Amino acid sequence: MKKYFEAKRLRPHKTCALMMDLRGRSVRISKVKGGQPLKYAQGDKIEIRTDGYDIESTKEELQINYFDLPPVMRDNDMIILGDNG
């Protein structure tokens, strides 16, 4: 942002674009049954459910806190899983 404002200050008559990478929605999974970390390989199939965040997740079924996810998803949409690390 500093560079953007410096560029605008030095050239106020010029158009200056700004592109930002904003963090998207944080979707959390419920506690995992057994408390062990879940490990997946590319191509693994899992079911993402919104039945209730109080239901424990398993390797096969992840319960998430984003209850409005099903209406906004389409066939073949990609979901990227990460450990927020």
N, C-alpha and C positions, 0 to 999 in steps of 0.2 A: 504494500500500500504506500510505503514511503516513496518508492520510485515513481509510482503513479502521480502522487501529489507534487513531487518535484518536477516531473515532466510537464504537468499542467501549469505550474508556477512559471517555468522557464519559457513555455510556448502557449500562452493562454488563448491564442487565436487558432491553434491547431486542434483537430479532433484527436482524442486519445481514448483508445478502447481499454477496457479492464475485463479480464476473465479470471474468475475465481472458482476453485474447486471446493465446493461446500459439502460438508458432511451430510450424508443422507440420514434417513430415519434409522434409529438404533432399534433393532428387533432383538429381543432377548428370548432365550429358551428357558423353560422351567428347570427346576433342579433335576439332575440326572439320577435315575434309579441306580442305587449302588454307589453313587458318588464318584465313579471313575470317569476320567476324560474320555470323550468320544473321538474316535479316529476314523477317518473316511479316506477312501482312495477315489481318484477321478473315475466317474462312471457309476459309483455306488448309487443305489436308488433308496430314497427315504421318503417317508410321508410327513409332511408338515401340517400340523393340525392346530385348530384354534378352539378345541373343546373346553379348555380351561387351563389357565396358567398354574393352577394348584395341582394339576395332574403331573406326575413325574414323567420326564422324557426318557426314551430308550434309544438305542442305536437305530432302530427301525422307524420310530415315530418321535418327532420333535414337537412338543407343545410350545407355542410361541405366544407372546404378549400383544401381537398386532392382529386384533380380531377382524380388522377390515381388509386383511390381505387377500382372501379369496376373490372378492369382487374386482380387485384391480389387476389380478394376474390373468395372463392369457396363455394359451397353449404355446409351448416351447420357450417361454420366458426363462431367463437364467437367474438363478439365485446363487450368490457367492457366499460361502460360509467362511467365517474367520474367527479367531479367538480374541480379537480386539487387542492383539499384542504387537 
